[in-house]
């Protein structure tokens, strides 16, 4: 077994483990993270199969956009998984039977392909070179990612732009539909902030002069004993 085959089995084993943990993890955040791991392993297998464009697309689209969005939605919604898993064991026999049937069907198809007699290997680079008249060394340098990029931005430029506009409209519509005005948020209109003047920020108000608080308290304490003792107040009046 060569190194490439060893990496293939390693990535496949991690992919199967991550896919199994996606459906068995109790925490939805952990399930989403395991799904991200599964996507990375699938991208690594695509790279081993020399399909670099599919691997990059899988990482950028699914891991970089879709799964991050799922992860944030799951974290913000705070889903109660206990209520969702209440009838898990009730439906487990039917789900296990269907899963086993699908696994047997896939095994039958794959084993049938392995039993076929070995076919003659044809070098695709040599076939293309023979048809086009180019040298095999020059044909071996062809990159499928480069060819796909040329097709996307030349022959399929208008469909690509239309898809980009549709995605932009979908993003704006999703934000507009989910935007809610919170009553407890102190929102300030940016237009009012721009139009504000210096006179609106500060206002000078004239107030009457008042006595200090400490002096008023001393006068009140000095007058309190005389008011409570009538003899002292009477002598003071006679004098």
C-alpha positions as CSV (number, residue, x, y, z in Angstrom):
1,X,0.0,0.0,0.0
2,X,1.5,3.3,-1.1
3,X,1.3,6.7,0.7
4,X,-1.7,7.9,-1.3
5,X,-3.8,4.9,-0.5
6,X,-2.9,5.3,3.2
7,X,-4.0,8.9,3.2
8,X,-7.2,7.9,1.5
9,X,-8.1,5.3,4.2
10,X,-7.1,7.8,6.9
11,X,-9.3,10.6,5.5
12,X,-12.2,8.1,4.9
13,X,-12.0,6.8,8.5
14,X,-12.1,10.3,9.9
15,X,-14.9,11.2,7.6
16,X,-17.0,8.3,8.7
17,X,-16.3,9.0,12.4
18,X,-17.3,12.7,11.9
19,X,-20.5,11.8,10.0
20,X,-21.4,9.4,12.8
21,X,-20.9,12.0,15.5
22,X,-23.0,14.5,13.5
23,X,-26.1,12.4,14.2
24,X,-25.1,11.2,17.6
25,X,-23.8,14.3,19.3
26,X,-26.1,15.7,22.0
27,X,-25.0,19.3,21.6
28,X,-26.1,20.9,18.3
29,X,-23.0,23.1,18.3
30,X,-20.7,20.0,18.5
31,X,-22.7,18.3,15.7
32,X,-22.2,21.4,13.5
33,X,-18.4,21.3,14.3
34,X,-18.2,17.6,13.4
35,X,-20.0,18.4,10.1
36,X,-17.3,21.0,9.4
37,X,-14.7,18.3,10.1
38,X,-16.5,15.9,7.7
39,X,-16.4,18.5,4.9
40,X,-12.7,19.0,5.4
41,X,-12.0,15.3,5.1
42,X,-14.2,15.1,2.0
43,X,-12.2,18.0,0.5
44,X,-8.9,16.2,1.3
45,X,-10.2,13.1,-0.6
46,X,-11.1,15.3,-3.6
47,X,-7.6,16.6,-3.6
48,X,-6.2,13.0,-3.6
49,X,-8.4,12.4,-6.6
50,X,-6.8,15.4,-8.3
51,X,-10.1,17.4,-8.3
52,X,-8.7,20.6,-6.7
53,X,-11.6,22.8,-7.9
54,X,-14.2,20.6,-6.2
55,X,-12.1,20.5,-3.0
56,X,-11.7,24.3,-2.9
57,X,-15.4,24.8,-3.7
58,X,-16.4,22.4,-0.9
59,X,-14.2,24.3,1.6
60,X,-15.2,27.8,0.5
61,X,-18.9,27.3,0.0
62,X,-19.9,24.7,2.6
63,X,-17.4,25.2,5.3
64,X,-16.7,28.9,4.9
65,X,-20.3,30.0,4.3
66,X,-23.1,27.5,4.9
67,X,-21.7,25.7,8.0
68,X,-20.6,28.9,9.6
69,X,-24.1,30.3,9.1
70,X,-25.7,27.1,10.5
71,X,-23.3,27.3,13.5
72,X,-24.3,30.8,14.3
73,X,-28.0,30.1,13.9
74,X,-27.8,27.1,16.2
75,X,-25.9,29.1,18.8
76,X,-28.3,32.0,18.7
77,X,-31.5,30.0,18.7
78,X,-30.5,27.9,21.8
79,X,-32.5,24.9,20.7
80,X,-33.8,22.6,23.4
81,X,-32.4,19.2,22.3
82,X,-34.1,17.2,25.0
83,X,-37.5,17.8,23.5
84,X,-36.2,16.8,20.0
85,X,-34.6,13.6,21.3
86,X,-37.6,12.6,23.3
87,X,-38.8,10.0,20.7
88,X,-35.3,9.1,19.4
89,X,-35.4,5.4,20.6
90,X,-39.0,5.1,19.5
91,X,-38.1,5.6,15.8
92,X,-34.6,4.0,16.1
93,X,-35.6,0.5,14.8
94,X,-37.1,1.9,11.6
95,X,-34.2,4.3,11.0
96,X,-31.7,1.5,11.7
97,X,-33.4,-0.8,9.2
98,X,-33.5,1.8,6.5
99,X,-29.8,2.7,7.1
100,X,-28.7,-1.0,7.0
101,X,-30.6,-1.4,3.7
102,X,-28.9,1.6,2.2
103,X,-25.5,0.3,3.4
104,X,-26.1,-3.1,1.8
105,X,-27.2,-1.6,-1.5
106,X,-24.0,0.6,-1.6
107,X,-21.9,-2.4,-0.7
108,X,-23.4,-4.5,-3.4
109,X,-22.8,-1.7,-6.0
110,X,-19.2,-1.2,-4.9
111,X,-18.3,-4.8,-4.6
112,X,-19.8,-5.4,-8.1
113,X,-17.4,-2.8,-9.4
114,X,-14.4,-4.4,-7.7
115,X,-15.3,-7.8,-9.2
116,X,-15.1,-6.5,-12.8
117,X,-12.0,-7.6,-14.8
118,X,-9.2,-5.0,-14.8
119,X,-9.4,-2.7,-17.7
120,X,-6.5,-1.4,-19.8
121,X,-5.3,1.8,-18.3
122,X,-5.2,4.7,-20.7
123,X,-3.2,7.8,-20.1
124,X,-5.5,10.7,-20.6
125,X,-2.7,13.2,-21.2
126,X,-1.3,11.1,-24.0
127,X,-4.8,10.7,-25.6
128,X,-5.4,14.5,-25.5
129,X,-1.9,15.1,-26.9
130,X,-2.5,12.7,-29.7
131,X,-5.7,14.4,-30.7
132,X,-4.4,17.9,-30.4
133,X,-0.9,17.2,-31.8
134,X,0.7,18.7,-28.6
135,X,3.6,17.2,-26.8
136,X,2.7,14.9,-23.8
137,X,4.9,17.0,-21.5
138,X,3.0,20.1,-22.3
139,X,-0.4,18.4,-21.9
140,X,0.6,17.1,-18.5
141,X,0.8,20.7,-17.2
142,X,-2.9,21.3,-17.9
143,X,-4.8,22.4,-14.7
144,X,-8.5,21.6,-14.4
145,X,-8.9,24.5,-12.1
146,X,-7.5,26.9,-14.6
147,X,-9.6,25.5,-17.4
148,X,-12.8,25.8,-15.2
149,X,-11.9,29.4,-14.3
150,X,-11.5,30.3,-18.0
151,X,-14.9,28.7,-18.8
152,X,-16.6,30.5,-15.9
153,X,-15.3,33.9,-16.7
154,X,-15.6,33.7,-20.5
155,X,-18.5,31.5,-21.8
156,X,-20.5,31.4,-18.6
157,X,-19.8,34.9,-17.3
158,X,-23.5,36.1,-17.6
159,X,-24.9,33.1,-15.7
160,X,-22.2,33.6,-13.0
161,X,-23.2,37.3,-12.7
162,X,-26.9,36.4,-12.5
163,X,-26.2,33.9,-9.8
164,X,-24.2,36.5,-7.9
165,X,-27.0,39.0,-8.1
166,X,-29.6,36.4,-7.0
167,X,-27.4,35.5,-4.0
168,X,-27.1,39.2,-3.1
169,X,-30.9,39.7,-3.3
170,X,-31.4,36.6,-1.1
171,X,-28.9,38.0,1.5
172,X,-30.7,41.4,1.6
173,X,-34.1,39.7,1.8
174,X,-33.0,37.5,4.6
175,X,-31.7,40.4,6.6
176,X,-34.9,42.5,5.9
177,X,-37.2,39.6,7.0
178,X,-35.3,38.8,10.2
179,X,-34.7,42.4,11.3
180,X,-36.7,43.3,14.4
181,X,-36.9,46.5,16.2
182,X,-36.1,46.0,19.9
183,X,-37.9,48.2,22.4
184,X,-35.0,48.1,24.9
185,X,-32.4,49.2,22.4
186,X,-31.3,52.9,22.4
187,X,-31.3,53.5,18.7
188,X,-30.1,56.9,17.4
189,X,-30.8,58.0,13.8
190,X,-27.5,58.7,12.0
191,X,-29.3,61.5,10.0
192,X,-30.1,63.3,13.3
193,X,-26.5,63.0,14.4
194,X,-25.3,64.6,11.2
195,X,-27.8,67.5,11.4
196,X,-27.2,68.3,15.0
197,X,-26.0,71.8,16.0
198,X,-23.9,73.0,18.9
199,X,-26.9,74.7,20.4
200,X,-28.7,71.4,20.5
201,X,-25.9,69.7,22.4
202,X,-25.7,72.1,25.4
203,X,-28.2,74.7,26.9
204,X,-27.1,77.4,29.4
205,X,-29.8,77.9,32.1
206,X,-29.7,80.8,34.6
207,X,-30.4,79.7,38.2
208,X,-30.9,81.8,41.4
209,X,-28.0,81.8,43.9
210,X,-28.5,79.4,46.7
211,X,-26.8,79.1,50.1
212,X,-24.3,76.4,50.6
213,X,-25.7,73.2,52.1
214,X,-23.3,73.2,55.0
215,X,-24.2,76.8,56.2
216,X,-27.9,76.1,56.0
217,X,-27.5,73.0,58.1
218,X,-25.5,74.9,60.8
219,X,-28.2,77.6,61.0
220,X,-30.9,75.0,61.4
221,X,-29.0,73.2,64.2
222,X,-28.5,76.5,66.1
223,X,-32.1,77.4,65.9
224,X,-33.3,74.0,67.0
225,X,-32.4,74.3,70.8
226,X,-34.0,77.7,71.2
227,X,-37.2,76.5,69.7
228,X,-37.3,73.5,72.0
229,X,-36.7,75.5,75.2
230,X,-39.4,78.2,75.7
231,X,-37.7,79.7,78.8
232,X,-34.6,80.6,76.9
233,X,-36.7,82.2,74.1
234,X,-38.8,84.2,76.7
235,X,-35.7,85.6,78.5
236,X,-34.3,86.6,75.2
237,X,-37.4,88.5,74.4
238,X,-37.4,90.4,77.8
239,X,-33.8,91.4,77.4
